Amino acid sequence: MNDEGVVEDYGLGVARIRFSCGYAWGHDGGFPGYRTWTYTSADGHRQAVITYNASALESDEKFRADLGKAAETAFCA
């Protein structure tokens, strides 16, 4: 699936995301004013949750790259 330029393995409400330390399973979502990404490894040893305020920055490439780096660090560190 291609979600706003991000290609994901997605089905039944769960996405498989590739990180440098392995795959994560999770979902993103939002509520007016907020966005959340949640990830877990298949064995349950790694989890990460990223929550941020929704803003016009979400369409900015640098912001999206920084958010991806934050997700990588949170999941793999």
N, C-alpha and C positions, 0 to 999 in steps of 0.2 A: 504494500500500500504506500502511496505517496501522500504524506500529510504536510502540506505547505512546504514542499521541497525536501522534506526529510523522508527517506525511504525506510519503511519499517516492515518487519514481519508482524502481521496483526490479524487477529481473529478472535471472535467471541469476547470482545472487550479487553483483551490482553495483548500487549505488544512484546516482541523479543527485541532487545536493544543490544548491540555489540559494543562492549567496552574493551579496553586493552587487557583487562584481567579476566575476561570471559563474558558470557552472555548474562543479561538481566531480563527479568520478566516484570512487566508493570503496566502502568497506565498513566496518562496525563489527563488533566481536567481543570475545571475552573468554576468559579462562582463570581458574580459581578465584583470586579475589583481585585480578584486573586487568581493565581494559577498554581497548580501543584503537579509535580512529577513524583511518582513513587516507583521504586525498583526493588527487586529481591533476586537473589541467585536461586537456582533450582534447588540447591541443598540447604538454603535458608541461612547460610553463614554470613552473607553480606546483604545489607539493606541500606537504602538511601531514600530520603524524602527531601524534595526541594520545593519550597513555597516562596512565591514572590508576588509583589504587587503588579497587577496588569497596568500596562502603559503603552504609549505610542512607540517606545523603544523595542517592543517585541518584534517589529518588522525590520529593525536595524541588524545588519549582518554581524557587526562586532558584538552587539549584545547577545545575539543567538550563539555566537562562537564562545563568548565568555560563559554563558549559561551551560553550554555543552562541556566546557572545561570544569566548571563547578560540579556538574553531575559526575564526570569521570573521576574527579578527586574524591567526592563523597562516597562513591561506590567502591573504588579500587584502593583507597588509602588505608 
